[in-house]
Amino acid sequence: RHDGYMAFQQAASDRINLGLTEKHDAGRVVADLNRLFVKSFPTPGAAAGGA
């Protein structure tokens, strides 16, 4: 687990549900899930105000 995993799980669940109900392309849904996962990790240096 990492800071941001709970928000990722919610966003991923929402994206999967939308993809299923609106019959989105599976590849696009997976790409969105991967993007959401990467985005869920803190940006290096962000806690220190950036560098």
Secondary structure, 3 states (H helix, E strand, C coil): CCCCHHHHHHHHHHHHHHHHHCCCCHHHHHHHHHHHHHHCCCCCCCCCCCC
